Amino acid sequence: MESNFVDYVKILCRSGKGGRGSMHLKHVKYNPNGGPDGGDGGRGGDIILRGNHNYWTLLHLKYERHIFAEHGGNGGKDKCHGTDGKDVYIDVPCGTVVYNAETGKYVCDVTYDGQLVTLLKGGRGGLGNFQFRSATNQAPRYAQPGEPMQEMTIIMELKLLADVGLVGFPNAGKSTLVSALSNARPKIANYPFTTMEPSLGIVGYRDNKSFVMADIPGIIEGAAEGRGLGLRFLRHIERNSLLLFMVPGDTDDIGREYNILLEELRKFNPELLQKQRVLAVTKCDLLDDELMEMLREGLPTDIPVVFISAVTGFHLDELKDVLWQELNSESNKLQTIQADDRLVHRDKDMDRFAQELIDEQADDDLEYVDEDELEDIEDYEYLDEEEEGT
């Protein structure tokens, strides 16, 4: 069964070219030497990205192989201006990052609802010969061609925006916790890698407050080398304000598993270790207070530790209190996305996983589509034209 969660697409985008200016000399019955009256060409359409909170995946763009904007119309006689090409708006979920597919260089990101980012500018329309008239050149016989279009093959990656990101091995209880704290209903089963795609849940708190929790597929030791599901989905916690590490209480060595998870994050992106962290020891419904105190002695002391059970609701309110306190601490305020915010990965190029996807899809690369109306390079200079009609 095909997944409805798509966090990676590759699209060829092309803006519209500007229309040609008209070279026309006015000839009418009672004014045979009316002079130049060629109009300007219209501008080409832009390719614009638009943040839309109603989307949470790139599924609607999965089968869009080419997105082209409209060309500008050519100018006409009687100083008629060519029509402007229509802009094309591409709606994307908040948290979408765009890279140049050929170079892997960062292009832009869309982080909040309604944000507009002009990806490719359309070409400006050429000036008609009416614009070149002067006292010494009263009948110019040349006009300006429109500017060429812009073209780029882009990679879109989705990085989910959430306040709390869950990190843990398979079957650590991440999906169970999300379903217990929110209305999200991720798949839950008693076998590894039950969660095959990330999911978001809104966790209600006191006084009608809330925060967003992201559940990603579990990682295992050696994920940085490609074991299990690898590190494919870890990009979705790069923009989380806080990381909640989850280790089952029946694990032989809780501290060791926590350190393994920490090391895998470091291999993926060392900057993740700078985020606030909380450790939740899960599946503690069968542990008494004395055993929990014994287990606490071997746990890290530099981060908050909470013993919970998502099935019975044990200490879930305490966990929410700790998460809310950490999210609103002076060192880690709840992230508010603004237009001029610079996010952690804003200036970074494509991650290793995206580069691997490009290599795997080398046989399926997009071909550039030629159009009959494409201009030769000589059209980008001022050209002399024959006089048009009478």
VMD Tcl script that draws the C-alpha trace (Angstrom):
set ca {
  {0.00 0.00 0.00}
  {1.45 3.35 -1.04}
  {2.09 5.84 1.76}
  {0.25 9.15 1.78}
  {3.20 10.84 3.49}
  {5.58 12.37 0.96}
  {8.46 14.52 2.21}
  {10.61 14.66 -0.94}
  {9.79 15.77 -4.50}
  {11.82 16.81 -7.55}
  {10.31 19.28 -10.04}
  {11.50 21.20 -13.09}
  {10.32 24.83 -12.74}
  {10.41 27.47 -15.45}
  {9.28 31.08 -15.30}
  {7.79 32.89 -18.28}
  {9.83 34.90 -20.77}
  {9.08 38.53 -21.48}
  {7.17 39.48 -24.60}
  {8.83 41.31 -27.51}
  {8.38 45.00 -27.96}
  {6.67 46.02 -31.21}
  {8.42 47.86 -34.02}
  {5.59 49.65 -35.79}
  {5.28 52.92 -37.69}
  {1.83 54.44 -37.85}
  {0.36 54.86 -41.35}
  {-3.21 56.09 -41.60}
  {-5.06 57.88 -44.38}
  {-4.75 61.38 -42.99}
  {-1.45 60.86 -41.19}
  {0.86 58.81 -43.40}
  {3.92 59.70 -41.28}
  {2.45 59.17 -37.85}
  {5.71 58.05 -36.35}
  {6.52 55.09 -34.08}
  {3.68 53.56 -32.06}
  {4.98 50.09 -31.15}
  {3.90 48.96 -27.67}
  {5.91 47.22 -24.96}
  {5.88 43.48 -24.37}
  {4.32 41.98 -21.24}
  {6.36 40.47 -18.44}
  {6.64 36.72 -17.98}
  {4.96 34.96 -15.07}
  {6.82 34.22 -11.82}
  {7.09 30.91 -9.98}
  {6.12 31.63 -6.37}
  {6.12 29.33 -3.34}
  {3.31 29.90 -0.83}
  {3.16 28.47 2.67}
  {-0.15 26.75 3.39}
  {-0.94 25.29 6.82}
  {-3.68 23.12 5.29}
  {-0.98 20.89 3.78}
  {1.17 18.64 5.95}
  {2.83 16.61 3.19}
  {4.12 17.07 -0.37}
  {1.78 14.41 -1.74}
  {-0.06 16.90 -3.99}
  {3.23 17.62 -5.79}
  {4.42 14.03 -6.12}
  {3.33 13.67 -9.76}
  {4.08 17.25 -10.83}
  {7.12 16.77 -13.06}
  {7.08 20.22 -14.71}
  {5.67 23.55 -13.52}
  {5.81 26.33 -16.15}
  {4.63 29.93 -15.84}
  {2.98 31.77 -18.72}
  {5.01 33.83 -21.20}
  {4.39 37.54 -21.62}
  {2.51 38.70 -24.71}
  {4.17 40.67 -27.49}
  {3.53 44.38 -27.85}
  {1.29 45.66 -30.64}
  {0.65 48.71 -32.75}
  {-1.09 51.81 -31.41}
  {1.12 51.49 -28.30}
  {-0.74 48.37 -27.17}
  {0.99 46.70 -24.24}
  {1.43 42.93 -24.33}
  {-0.42 40.88 -21.73}
  {1.52 39.92 -18.60}
  {2.06 36.22 -18.03}
  {0.15 34.67 -15.13}
  {2.15 33.86 -12.02}
  {2.13 30.27 -10.79}
  {1.73 29.71 -7.04}
  {2.97 26.45 -5.56}
  {1.33 25.71 -2.21}
  {3.66 23.87 0.16}
  {3.40 22.88 3.83}
  {5.18 24.99 6.41}
  {8.68 23.69 6.95}
  {9.51 23.04 3.29}
  {13.13 23.56 2.26}
  {14.12 24.02 -1.40}
  {17.47 23.06 -2.94}
  {18.91 23.28 -6.45}
  {18.82 19.69 -7.70}
  {21.87 20.11 -9.93}
  {24.22 21.71 -7.39}
  {22.62 20.71 -4.08}
  {22.79 24.34 -2.94}
  {20.21 25.78 -0.57}
  {17.66 28.05 -2.29}
  {15.00 29.01 0.25}
  {12.62 27.70 2.89}
  {8.96 28.32 3.68}
  {8.27 28.40 7.40}
  {4.88 30.02 8.08}
  {1.38 30.14 6.66}
  {0.90 32.71 3.90}
  {4.62 33.25 3.33}
  {5.44 34.07 -0.31}
  {8.84 33.29 -1.78}
  {9.56 34.15 -5.42}
  {11.49 31.14 -6.66}
  {11.99 32.24 -10.29}
  {11.35 35.69 -11.72}
  {9.70 36.04 -15.09}
  {11.51 37.97 -17.80}
  {10.69 41.64 -18.30}
  {8.93 42.66 -21.47}
  {10.88 44.39 -24.21}
  {10.32 48.06 -25.02}
  {8.55 48.99 -28.22}
  {10.01 51.46 -30.71}
  {7.71 54.16 -29.32}
  {9.98 54.27 -26.25}
  {13.06 55.01 -28.38}
  {11.72 58.06 -30.22}
  {13.67 61.29 -29.87}
  {14.17 64.59 -31.63}
  {17.07 63.18 -33.60}
  {15.57 59.74 -34.15}
  {11.93 60.30 -34.96}
  {11.34 56.93 -36.67}
  {13.32 54.24 -34.81}
  {13.14 50.95 -36.62}
  {14.11 48.70 -33.76}
  {12.50 47.38 -30.60}
  {13.68 45.43 -27.60}
  {13.18 41.68 -27.19}
  {11.83 40.35 -23.92}
  {14.14 39.03 -21.24}
  {14.62 35.26 -21.19}
  {12.93 32.94 -18.74}
  {14.62 31.31 -15.75}
  {14.76 27.56 -15.28}
  {15.72 25.35 -12.37}
  {15.22 21.76 -11.27}
  {14.46 21.88 -7.57}
  {14.36 19.44 -4.69}
  {11.70 20.08 -2.05}
  {12.21 18.55 1.38}
  {9.70 18.73 4.18}
  {10.95 19.21 7.74}
  {8.04 19.07 10.16}
  {7.69 22.04 12.50}
  {6.94 20.86 16.04}
  {7.74 21.87 19.61}
  {8.64 18.40 20.89}
  {10.30 15.67 18.83}
  {10.30 12.05 20.05}
  {13.56 10.11 19.79}
  {13.80 6.42 20.61}
  {14.39 2.89 19.46}
  {11.60 0.91 17.79}
  {8.86 -0.18 20.25}
  {9.92 2.42 22.83}
  {6.31 3.62 23.15}
  {6.51 6.78 21.06}
  {3.30 6.22 19.08}
  {1.48 5.10 22.22}
  {2.50 8.33 23.98}
  {1.34 10.51 21.09}
  {-2.03 8.74 20.97}
  {-2.40 9.10 24.77}
  {-1.58 12.83 24.84}
  {-3.31 13.94 21.64}
  {-6.03 13.02 19.15}
  {-3.45 11.63 16.71}
  {-3.87 7.94 15.96}
  {-0.56 6.55 14.69}
  {-0.25 2.84 14.03}
  {0.57 0.85 17.19}
  {1.68 -2.80 17.18}
  {4.03 -5.13 19.03}
  {6.78 -5.37 16.41}
  {9.71 -3.14 15.35}
  {9.30 -0.25 12.90}
  {5.54 -0.05 13.31}
  {5.79 3.67 12.54}
  {6.88 4.06 8.92}
  {6.16 7.76 8.53}
  {6.21 10.80 10.85}
  {3.03 12.07 12.47}
  {2.05 15.16 14.44}
  {-0.17 15.48 17.48}
  {-1.41 18.56 19.33}
  {-1.04 18.07 23.09}
  {-3.52 19.99 25.22}
  {-2.27 21.71 28.37}
  {-3.75 23.80 31.15}
  {-5.69 27.02 30.45}
  {-6.35 26.06 26.82}
  {-2.64 26.03 26.02}
  {-1.10 23.43 23.74}
  {2.08 22.35 22.01}
  {2.87 20.15 19.01}
  {4.55 16.76 19.35}
  {6.20 14.93 16.42}
  {6.51 11.13 16.31}
  {9.16 9.86 13.89}
  {10.09 6.27 13.01}
  {12.48 4.63 15.47}
  {16.23 4.60 14.93}
  {18.68 1.87 15.90}
  {22.39 1.65 16.57}
  {24.22 2.03 13.28}
  {21.45 4.08 11.68}
  {24.09 6.57 10.51}
  {25.55 3.73 8.41}
  {22.15 2.90 6.91}
  {20.89 0.19 9.26}
  {17.14 -0.06 9.81}
  {15.42 2.94 8.29}
  {18.66 4.89 8.49}
  {18.48 8.58 9.30}
  {15.94 9.45 6.62}
  {13.32 10.86 8.98}
  {15.63 12.64 11.43}
  {15.37 15.82 9.36}
  {11.91 16.21 10.87}
  {13.31 16.92 14.35}
  {15.87 19.48 13.18}
  {13.30 22.23 13.76}
  {11.87 20.93 17.02}
  {12.44 23.12 20.04}
  {12.91 20.18 22.42}
  {13.85 16.50 22.06}
  {12.10 13.90 24.22}
  {14.22 10.74 24.46}
  {12.19 7.62 25.25}
  {13.72 4.41 26.66}
  {11.62 1.50 28.03}
  {11.94 0.79 31.74}
  {12.57 -2.92 31.12}
  {15.78 -2.17 29.20}
  {18.94 -3.76 30.58}
  {20.87 -0.48 30.59}
  {18.77 2.68 30.17}
  {21.77 5.01 30.29}
  {23.56 3.07 27.54}
  {20.55 3.21 25.18}
  {20.23 6.94 25.81}
  {23.89 7.46 24.92}
  {23.49 5.38 21.74}
  {20.60 7.56 20.62}
  {22.63 10.66 21.44}
  {25.55 9.39 19.38}
  {23.35 8.65 16.34}
  {22.00 12.20 16.49}
  {25.53 13.55 16.70}
  {26.53 11.62 13.59}
  {23.51 12.97 11.72}
  {23.85 16.60 12.83}
  {25.96 17.75 15.82}
  {23.78 20.85 16.19}
  {20.93 18.65 17.43}
  {22.87 18.13 20.67}
  {22.44 21.82 21.45}
  {18.68 21.42 21.81}
  {16.96 21.02 25.18}
  {16.48 17.35 26.10}
  {14.16 15.40 28.40}
  {14.39 11.67 29.12}
  {11.18 9.67 29.58}
  {11.51 6.13 30.93}
  {8.45 4.37 29.47}
  {6.44 1.24 30.34}
  {6.80 1.88 34.08}
  {3.32 0.72 35.11}
  {4.81 -2.44 36.70}
  {7.64 -0.64 38.56}
  {7.34 0.39 42.22}
  {8.83 3.53 43.75}
  {11.84 1.71 45.18}
  {12.80 0.19 41.82}
  {12.38 3.53 40.04}
  {14.74 5.17 42.54}
  {17.31 2.43 41.89}
  {17.02 2.96 38.15}
  {17.37 6.74 38.55}
  {20.88 6.34 39.98}
  {22.28 5.23 36.62}
  {20.56 7.93 34.55}
  {22.02 11.25 33.32}
  {21.76 14.07 35.84}
  {22.04 17.01 33.45}
  {18.53 16.62 31.99}
  {15.04 16.10 33.51}
  {14.01 12.44 33.85}
  {10.36 11.31 34.13}
  {9.07 7.75 34.65}
  {5.82 7.27 32.71}
  {3.34 4.74 31.37}
  {1.31 5.86 28.36}
  {-1.04 2.87 28.69}
  {-2.15 3.60 32.28}
  {-1.53 7.38 32.22}
  {1.09 7.11 34.97}
  {2.90 10.47 35.41}
  {1.70 11.81 32.04}
  {0.57 15.07 33.66}
  {3.99 15.38 35.26}
  {5.59 14.81 31.85}
  {3.49 17.56 30.29}
  {4.49 19.92 33.12}
  {8.17 19.19 32.53}
  {7.86 19.62 28.77}
  {5.99 22.89 29.10}
  {8.50 24.19 31.64}
  {11.43 23.30 29.39}
  {9.77 24.75 26.30}
  {9.22 28.06 28.07}
  {12.56 28.22 29.85}
  {14.75 31.24 29.21}
  {17.18 29.15 27.19}
  {14.48 27.66 24.99}
  {11.40 29.75 24.32}
  {8.65 28.27 22.17}
  {9.70 28.86 18.59}
  {7.75 31.60 16.82}
  {8.37 31.61 13.09}
  {8.66 35.08 11.61}
  {9.46 36.22 8.09}
  {13.06 37.17 8.88}
  {13.90 34.24 11.18}
  {17.09 32.38 10.36}
  {16.62 28.72 11.18}
  {19.36 26.28 12.09}
  {19.73 24.86 8.58}
  {18.89 27.98 6.62}
  {22.35 28.35 5.06}
  {23.13 24.65 4.69}
  {23.04 22.59 1.56}
  {21.19 19.34 0.97}
  {21.74 16.63 3.56}
  {23.36 13.33 2.69}
  {20.07 11.48 2.34}
  {18.79 13.85 -0.33}
  {22.06 13.52 -2.23}
  {21.69 9.73 -2.14}
  {18.15 10.00 -3.49}
  {19.41 12.05 -6.43}
  {22.02 9.39 -7.19}
  {19.42 6.63 -6.99}
  {17.10 8.48 -9.35}
  {19.81 9.26 -11.91}
  {18.07 7.07 -14.46}
  {14.84 8.96 -13.89}
  {16.18 12.49 -14.24}
  {13.88 15.08 -15.71}
  {14.48 16.11 -19.30}
  {14.32 19.73 -20.30}
  {11.34 20.36 -22.53}
  {12.03 22.49 -25.61}
  {9.36 24.86 -26.86}
  {8.81 26.09 -30.38}
  {8.83 29.69 -29.24}
  {12.24 29.66 -27.53}
  {14.38 32.54 -28.77}
  {17.96 32.23 -30.03}
  {20.66 33.97 -28.05}
  {20.84 36.72 -30.64}
  {17.32 37.80 -29.64}
  {18.68 39.09 -26.35}
  {20.27 42.03 -28.16}
  {18.57 44.98 -29.78}
  {17.48 43.89 -33.23}
  {16.58 45.85 -36.33}
  {13.20 44.80 -37.65}
  {11.39 45.32 -40.91}
  {8.60 47.86 -40.92}
  {5.33 46.17 -40.00}
  {2.31 46.59 -42.30}
  {0.68 49.84 -43.14}
}
mol new
graphics top color blue
foreach p $ca { graphics top sphere $p radius 0.5 }
foreach p [lrange $ca 0 end-1] q [lrange $ca 1 end] { graphics top cylinder $p $q radius 0.2 }
display resetview
